[in-house]
Amino acid sequence: MLLKAAVNGGRSRDERPTVPVTAAQIAADTVAVLAAGADVVHFHVRTPDGGQTIRPDALAEVLSAIRAVAPDAVVGTTTGLWTCSGPEERYELVKSWETLPDFASVAFSEEDAARTAELVVERGMVLESAVWTMDDVPLLLASPTLHDNVRILIEPLEEDPQEAVAAARAMAARIQEAGVTCPILYHGDGPTVWPLVRAAIEDGHETRVGFEDGTNLPDGTDAPDNAALIRAARALAAR
């Protein structure tokens, strides 16, 4: 089972003092989660005020720090619209990246996703496309880059764990019925993290954990760091 570490997202160090936010912290956390059993690492570049950005200089700083300590790590970042002013700025920023991550994620719930996904592929990065609701699935299936994806991320918005698992399975079934053969990855948020990890294991899919998605271990206790979350996911998969 491929296991992705999502090490920070927009989570603050007020919530968890061990959330990596600086380039050096993200690099050190990359080393730690890979040692704990993660296969790939997803990070968001953070600004000094705690925000998120996809500016090329800031991205290059993080990637340089990671590759100095983990040159073989497979790492990726977001193209989320919340990191910039809108679709046009996003396109221009991704177009201007000089130092490239191994992969980039594009959410088909967002405006201009298909065009951004095409740019990711054109620039030589590996593409991950994400769907959040069943309404996103037709847009994904119609995209020119559908069969360029290394995986499809299914990120249900439902807060109830049972409803989230049902929604993820319904989206996965629709995607697979359309002939998509790349791996599917389930992941949740807060109370749905571990139910979706278990569902991914049961269904033979990929999954992810990390402080971006949730800060608790399967028993509900606080995770001290991202590595503990990765070890917990590996332990569930080994049962």
N, C-alpha and C positions, 0 to 999 in steps of 0.2 A: 504494500500500500504506500503510494506516495504521500508524504506528509509535508505540508507547507507550514512554515512559521511566519505569522503576520505580526511583526514585533512591536509595532507602535500605533499605526493609524493616527488618529487625532487625540489619543489619550494623554492626559497630563501627568506630570510627576507628582502633582498634588494627590491624584488618585492612587498612584503606585510609584513610590520613589525610584524604582528600578526600571521604569519605562525609558528606553533609549531615545534620546531626542537629538543630541549632537552627532556630528559625523563620527567622532571617536567612539561614542557610546553605541551607535548603530553597528559600527564595525566590530566592536568587542562582543556585542550581543550576537552578531552573525556567527562568530567563532563558537560561542557557547551553545547556540541552538543546534548548529550542525553537529557538535560533539554529543549533544543529547539525543540525536536521532532524526533531526529534520533533514529533508532532502533538498528543499529549495527555500529561499527566504524572500519575503515580500516586506518592503519598508516604505514609509512615507517620509519625504524630506521635510524637516521641520524648520521653522523660522525662530529667531530669538524670542519672539513674543508668544511662542507656542502654536502659531498657525502652521499651515501646510503650504507647500509650494512645489511647482515643477519647473522653476527657473533653471536654465541650463548650468549656470555657475554653481548654484547650490547643489544640484544633482551631481555634478562632476566632483564636488568636494566629498560627498558621501561615497560615491563609487570609488574614488581614489583611496579613501580611508579603508574601505572594505577590501579592495584588491591588494593593499599593502600587507594585510594580515591573513587574508583568505583568498589567494589568487584563483583557486579552483572553484570557489563558491558560485552557485547559480542563483542570481539575485534579480529581483524585478521590483517595479514601482507602479504607482497608480497614474492614471490620466484623469482622475476625477475632476469634474467641473468646479467643485468647491475649492480647488487649488488656484483658481484664476478667475477672471471676470466673465468668462463665457466661452462658447464654442470657438469663436474666431481666435481669441487669444490662446486658447488651448492648442489649436492647430499650429499656430505660429511658434509657440514655445516648444512643442514636440519636434517641429520641423527644425528648430534651432539647436536641439541637443547635439553637442559634439562628443561627449562621453556617453556611451549608450549602455543601459542595463541589458541583461540577457533577455529579459521578457518585460512586457508592459501589459497592464490590465485595462480593458475598456468596458464600461458598463453600458449595456444596451437599453437601460432605463433613461439614459441621458441624451440630450439633443446632439445631433451630428455624430453619433457613435460610429456609424458605418464608415464615414469619411476618416475619422480618427483611426479606426482599426486598419483601414487601407494604408494610412501613413505609417503606422507602426510596422507593417509588413514591408512596405517600400523601403523603409530606412534600415531594414535588416535585423530588426528585433523579432523575437518570438512573441506571438500574440496569445493572450488569454482574453476571452470574451465572457462577460458576466450577465446573468439575468436575475432579476429580483422578483418579478411576478410573471404570471402566465401571459400578460399583455406584452411583455418584452420578447417572448419567444418568437412570434412571427417576424419581428424586425431582425432578430439574430439569424433566423433561417433564410431570410431574403438577402443577407449581406454577402457581398462579393468575396469576403474573406472567410466565409463559414468554414471551409475545409483547410484553412491555414492555421487554425487554432491548435495549440499544444494541449489545451484542455478547455472545457466550458465550466465556468464557476456558477453554481446555483446558490443564491444568497436570499432565501425567503425572508420576507418582512414580517411575517406573523410572529407575535410575541408568545403565543401559547405553544409549548413544545410539540404537542401532538399535531396541531395545525401546521406548524412549520415543517415537520417531517412529511406530512401528507402533501403539502405544497411542493416541497423539493422533489418528492417522488413523482408527482404529476408532471412537473416540468421536465424531469429527466426522461420520463416515458415519452412525452411529446417530441423531445429532441431526438431521441433514439429512433422513434417511429419514422422520423424524417430522413433517416439514413446517416445520421452523424455517427462517426465511429471513434472520434477522439475521446480520451478519458473525460469523465465528469467528476467535478469536485463539489461536495456539499460543505457549507460552513454556516454557522449561526452567529448570533449576537446575544450576549448576556445569558438569559435563562435557556436559550435554544442551542448554545454551543455544544454541550456534551450530548444531548439527544441527537443532534445532527451528525456528530462524530460517530456515535454508535450506529446510526442509520447508514452512514457511508460505509462503515465496516461490514455491516450486514448485506448491503447491496453491492459490494465489490467496487466501490468508487474511491476516489481520492478524498482527502479532507485537509483541513487546516485548523490550527489553534494559535493563540498568541494574544498579547495584550491589546491588539487592535479589536479583537472580538469579545474577549472576556478575561476577567482577572481571577476567577475561581477555579479550583481543582474540582474533579468530579464529585468529591464528597462535600463540596460547598465551602471549603476553607480557602483562605486567601493564598494565591500562588505567590511565592517569593520573587519569582522571575519567570521569564519566558522559557528558559530551559526546563523548569519544573512542569510547565504545561506540555511541552513536547514529550517529556518522559512519561507523563500520565497518559497521553494519547497512545504512545507506543505500548504501554502496559495494557491498555484496553484492546488494542489490535492483536496482542499476543495471546489473549485468553481463548 
